[in-house]
Amino acid sequence: MPLADVQQLTCRLFSPKEIHCFGGSVANLKISRLSDSKVALAVSGPATPKDRLHNPEDDKKPHSTAKVYTSLYVRHWDSYVSENRSVIWYGCLSATGGGKAAEQGKPDSNTYTLEAPGLVNALAGTSLQSPVPPFGGGGDFDIGPRGLAFVSRDPASNPALYTRSDVYFVPLKTFTETEPQTPRLVPAPRALEGYAASPVFSPDGRRLVFTKMRSRQYESDKPRLLLTADIEHLTTDAVEFYATTDGEGGWDARPEGVVWSADAAELYVTAEKSGRGMLWKLPSDPAAAATAGLPQCLVSEGTVGEARPLGSDKLLLSGSSLVDNSIYSILDPASKQLDVVSSNSKGGRTFGLSRSQCDEIWFQGAGDYQVHALVFKPSGFDASKRYPLAFLIHGGPQGAWLDSWSTRWNPAVFAEQGYVVVCPNPTGSTGYGMALQDGIRNEWGGRPYQDLERCFDYIAAQMPYVDTDRAVAAGASYGGYMISTLLTSLSPSPPLPPSFIVGLTSRFERLDPRPAPGPPLQGPRVPRRRLQHARPVRVRGALLSSARLWRHSVGEPRWLRALGPGEVYRPVEHAAAGASPSLFPFCPALPPFGSKRSS
């Protein structure tokens, strides 16, 4: 083919073209091909009380900041509830004639128009909302050649007391219907009254898989995988995969993302296990799945974010790991062959990281169970040396540290400043079976705290390259709660060593080649003064949190500061004098990082 023709074809195939401009904010685009010339589409976007697409520019400017509410919710998580609803809009794109395609009497597949009536509110005239606010996204709905499936909270349940949500189906044939049918409830087993999620159509749009929890008041309950065999005839309940007579289910995992194989014979499901976000394979028929046994693990390293069919026998995977923030791979499910096609950080080399820095430990928990922790070591690690400890406690509390990248709590940032980082997954953590996860009920300061104690004991006894006399701990959300518990539990005979300095959060900033002293700090009863700084540790342009203050929660009010390796830990009121008094009235003075404690 001549070069000019190749360039023209490339421009036609890959040059974006504007099809339509909407008078409002839409997101989470999904499509389904109806024919060679028509493509159904669905998006999410806020609807006004009149069921029209909300455009902020049309809002009247209020004369005050006052808000009037006559019902709950007033505020959900970090957002005030407005009069607008989160809904799904549908439409149809039609290929138009043009160029050589028109000469051959065929539609031009690269030129589309949005057919009348444009975007239609699929939830108009109802009290349903989808995606479910405030965190819902594209995983809360799906589009198929036969209509839309979506998740919505049960409008009859008090949202302040119950987490129940259900899956609904809106039948559509042309996706140009101006008045959609009333959404139909997709029936689930009566025992499953909790939160529903992840509806996904089979390739032909006839079958639907989704997840649903059992408890209507426990948002961290175990999701069960369900199948509706015929979406157009909703006369029977969806069938649960691996169901058992005791209601617990035969697969002790939490299925999350679901995708169908190209031939619809199998399902690929993401679910956590032992600190990894793994990909699993199982038959798409519950009866066949029960005969075949529990799902087969296809990918067990790193964390798989999403999977998509690629042709008839391959999968395109996106994910990350502790050393790589973005990985795209092609998986052959039959052979489990995984080929990386794109690694944003070249397997961590861009950041100076490698998989050799990643490790893990298992130790005895507070009861008859083992607890897992991820370990991240500094680059250039030398086992003959001793390193300070960064002890990170995750939030949730039903959550877990995973072999995945994070821009909020990144173990590599701590490790590259000279710490050995230990990330324990104690009682309450996900990915270790529901018994361990549910063990946190009424035990927020009990078994998880004891697991953390045992983790620290294990580190001191079994990891000689870690100096537990130089230890810091950090956490947020439930991790912050546990940090507070660690603080208030200190006593003349503390269960954790006095050197276990703790802080609620950490903030990282770029390190200037010639850093200036920190800014003046002050708090109640603390005179304004500049704190004396030791030389900060510089590792690949990162610096631990600048000096921060917080009030100790027990005893006499003291303002403490969180510093990095190489800086002296001391109460603010004594810093200017150069003294190094006891951090707490009952704790001995702490030496600077890098020095040895005298006996």
Phi, psi and omega in degrees: 000133179300150182303320181299320179292323178297316179296319179295317179295320179298317179297321180293321186279326192242352178279122181292145177230138178284125179265316184202149177245123183264144180273056180172182183261120178236158183205177174057052180296132173225146182228159175212125182284127179266325179200186179295337185244358184228139179229123175278145179225155176217141177221163173254151179183153182289143178243141177285169176303340177267013176066027176255156179297126184284132174238115182304332181292342179273351181291139175284137181290123182289155179269354177206173179264006181292148177233139181244125180234142178242002179203167174274154355283157168261318181220134179239116183059254183245020184226139172286140178283129181255180178283348181275148181251150173276119184224174179248137179244142179234161178193182182223131175261134181242129178289137181251158181286159178162148177065212183293331180298320180293323179296330179268007180073024181241153177288149176276112186288356180254004179230119184230156170229152177275118182290153174295144011267019183087217179280134181240136179285111182287344183249015182300139178079007178240174175255013182280153177226135175200139353302152185288120180287154003263355188253356184297152180212211182297338179286353182271356178207162178213158180237139178221173182295349181252356179149202183243143170237138182209162178256137175215146174298149178293115184294344181273351182261140177293116184294342178281345184243332188234148179252011185299136170217160184226167176259137180235156180232132176247109180291135177216140179253312183253345184063021172241008179299127181283333178234097182293156176293156177298132180305136180261135177288130175274111187290139176239163177307142185302329183288343182263097185251007189264211188282134176256155181198168169054052174288132181220125178283150169291164182305326179272358177078004183273322182257157182220130172250149176199172178245154178206144180265164181274314185275137178270003180231008183235097188289348178254023177293170180284124174286135177255140179273129184233155177230129169258118189284331181217103187291339182272350179230083185271065182256346180232158180292150172298151184260133181275137173284139176056037179291147177230160184294334180276358177082358183278334181087144184279340179257111185274065181215172182244087179297140183236270179283143182227140174218144179273149170289163184299327180267005178065014181276338184224160174243143173246125189232137173266138178201143181284148171202122174051049175079015176231151173261091191271161174249133185236155178235138177209157176298147182280356177255125182303322180294316179294324179295320179296324180286321184285342182098185184295159182304150180264132180279128180258323180228123186238006178243146181069204178224122178276123179275307181216157175228142179221139177300138179231096187077208185264344187220012181232164177232140172262122183247142170240146181186197180202178176211182180294340182244355184225125186273351179200120180228131172243132184222158173248126184247133170262103184301331183292316182259351185065017177290126183240118181246120178283125179255341179205128175229112187300326182250016180054051179068023180098347185296328178300326180265003184075023183250160177210161180295340179295343178279347184268135179212180178206157177224155172234138182215164181288128179275193183289340179235206181274066180202158177262145179244143185252148175215140173273146181234135178230124185255157178295152173294146186073024182302136178235111184296343180278351179259170178242137185238146174294159185255134168250114186254106186258131183245123186280163178269192180132273001285347178279080179209189180195152167285131180239162172284071184212163182275143178221138174265357178262306178233097184250110181303329182297326180296319177291315184297323183284003171253012174103006179267149158269124186259129176240125182242091183281148174245082185280188177311133184105344183285150179269155177095007181233020182096152184289337179296315179291319181295311182287349180294350180276350180300126182060019183228026186306319178257013184256262186302318178300319179297316180295324176298320180293322174303313182292328175296315180296319178298319180297316180300315182296325185270327191246353181237081186296341180278000178253127178264098183287352172284347176239083187229140173234152176230149181209151178187163178222163183061236177298329175299324175293322176300316181290326175300316178298321178297319178298319180296308186285347180274349181298139181213179177305336175235071186292145178293331175250152185297151181301338182281004182280074182288138187231154176215152185282325181216167174227145178231134183247144181218160179296146181260119176292143179306329177234079187297136175277159176302154181297162181290159177300140180237149176206157176211181178304132178067011180245117181295152179292129178196161178265128182284145178284128181252134167280172181295122180289158180272125182253118179223110177050046172073015180242145179226136177299163183321135172297165184306131180228159180240144167211157183269127176297138191273352180231158176070203182292135182303127176221145178254120185252160179234144178262123184236176179258176177304138181097352180248154185271132175273121180200154175297146185300320187293346180252356188296318185295329182281350179082006180281161177228072183285179179296139179294318173238160182304332185256006183253144176289163178297144180260134179283163175298152173300138178098349178252160181266142178287132178283150183283000000 
